[in-house]
Amino acid sequence: MTYQHKAAARFNVTAWSEHLVVDIDGEGTESGDAYYPNRGITRAEVQYTYAGEIEGTSTLTYLIAYKADAAPILCFERFEGSIAGHEGTCVFQHTGSQDKSSVSAHLQVVPGMGTGGLETLRGEADVSIAGHSDDGYELALTYSLE
């Protein structure tokens, strides 16, 4: 699908709480209160803030696989705020992969889950993160409001 508009923003992670779901081998790493299996699955409850043409906050739930190489991640994100001046809420679905130093994901608006000025939003974005950034991470959403 071809989208008519583009909105650029930066997002920051403001909260992250990750918990073990499955530990395949009983081997992993502890960091603070979190345990990261060498092979397994965790669930993370996360919050983002957005600034730029996308302005607002999000609550996310990730399912994260861990293994030696690129491991899959799945997520639903509920955004509340404005996109290019259109206020409301919407839901993004994330699919991607991660390893010890990077994350790559494709975000897609879930049709039928928007409210207000974002009720008819359709769109997608690709995110690539390599390492930690105190300045946040770039996101460019291509979208249309039908």
C-alpha positions in Angstrom: 0.0 0.0 0.0 1.2 3.5 -0.8 0.8 6.1 2.0 0.4 9.8 1.4 2.1 11.3 4.4 5.2 11.0 6.5 5.7 12.0 10.2 9.1 12.0 11.8 9.8 11.8 15.6 12.2 10.6 18.2 11.1 8.2 21.0 12.6 7.5 24.4 12.2 4.5 26.6 10.8 5.9 29.9 10.2 2.5 31.7 11.2 -1.1 31.1 10.2 -4.1 33.2 11.2 -7.5 31.8 10.2 -10.9 33.2 11.1 -14.5 32.3 8.4 -16.6 30.5 10.5 -19.6 29.4 14.1 -20.6 30.1 15.1 -23.5 27.7 18.5 -24.4 29.2 18.5 -23.0 32.7 21.4 -20.8 31.7 21.4 -17.0 31.5 22.5 -13.7 32.9 21.2 -11.7 35.8 21.2 -7.9 35.6 19.6 -6.0 38.5 16.2 -7.6 39.0 16.0 -9.1 35.5 17.1 -12.5 34.2 18.0 -12.9 30.5 18.1 -16.5 29.3 20.7 -17.7 26.8 17.8 -19.4 25.1 14.2 -18.6 26.1 11.4 -16.0 26.1 10.7 -13.0 28.2 7.9 -10.5 28.4 8.6 -6.8 28.8 6.2 -4.0 29.9 7.5 -0.8 28.4 6.7 2.9 28.2 7.8 5.3 25.4 7.5 9.1 25.0 7.5 10.6 21.5 8.5 14.1 20.4 8.4 15.7 17.0 5.6 15.3 14.4 4.5 12.4 16.6 3.9 13.7 20.1 2.6 11.5 23.0 3.1 8.4 25.1 2.9 4.7 24.6 2.4 1.5 26.6 4.0 -1.6 25.0 4.0 -5.3 25.7 6.9 -7.2 24.1 7.5 -10.9 23.8 11.3 -11.3 23.3 13.1 -14.4 22.2 16.7 -15.0 23.2 19.1 -17.2 21.3 22.6 -17.0 19.8 21.8 -15.0 16.7 19.0 -12.8 15.5 16.0 -13.7 17.7 12.4 -12.7 17.0 10.5 -10.0 18.9 6.7 -9.3 18.9 4.9 -6.4 20.4 1.7 -4.4 20.6 2.0 -0.7 21.4 -0.9 1.6 22.3 -0.1 5.1 21.4 -1.9 8.2 22.8 -1.2 11.6 21.5 -1.1 13.3 18.1 0.4 12.5 14.7 0.9 15.6 12.5 -1.8 17.4 14.6 -4.4 14.6 14.5 -5.2 13.7 18.2 -6.3 10.3 19.4 -5.1 6.8 20.1 -3.9 3.9 17.9 -2.2 0.5 18.1 1.0 -0.5 16.4 2.1 -4.1 15.9 5.9 -4.7 16.0 7.6 -7.6 14.4 11.3 -7.9 14.2 14.5 -9.3 15.6 17.2 -8.5 18.2 20.6 -9.6 19.2 22.9 -8.5 22.0 23.7 -5.1 20.4 20.8 -4.2 18.0 17.1 -4.3 17.3 15.3 -4.1 13.9 11.5 -4.0 13.7 8.7 -3.2 11.3 5.7 -1.4 12.9 2.3 -1.5 11.3 -0.9 0.3 12.4 -3.5 -2.2 13.5 -6.7 -1.2 11.6 -9.9 -0.8 13.6 -8.1 0.1 16.9 -7.8 3.9 16.6 -9.8 6.6 18.2 -10.4 10.3 17.7 -8.4 11.8 14.9 -6.4 8.6 14.5 -9.5 6.3 14.1 -8.9 5.8 10.3 -5.1 5.8 10.5 -3.2 3.3 8.3 0.6 3.2 8.2 3.9 1.6 8.9 7.5 2.4 9.9 10.9 0.6 10.2 13.1 1.0 13.2 16.8 0.1 13.5 18.5 0.6 16.9 22.2 -0.2 17.4 23.3 0.3 21.0 21.9 2.8 23.6 21.2 6.4 22.9 20.5 9.1 25.5 18.9 11.2 22.7 16.3 8.6 21.8 15.7 6.8 18.6 14.3 7.9 15.2 11.0 6.8 13.8 9.5 7.9 10.5 5.9 6.8 10.0 4.4 6.7 6.5 0.7 6.9 6.8 -2.7 8.0 5.5 -6.0 8.9 7.2 -8.7 7.3 5.1 
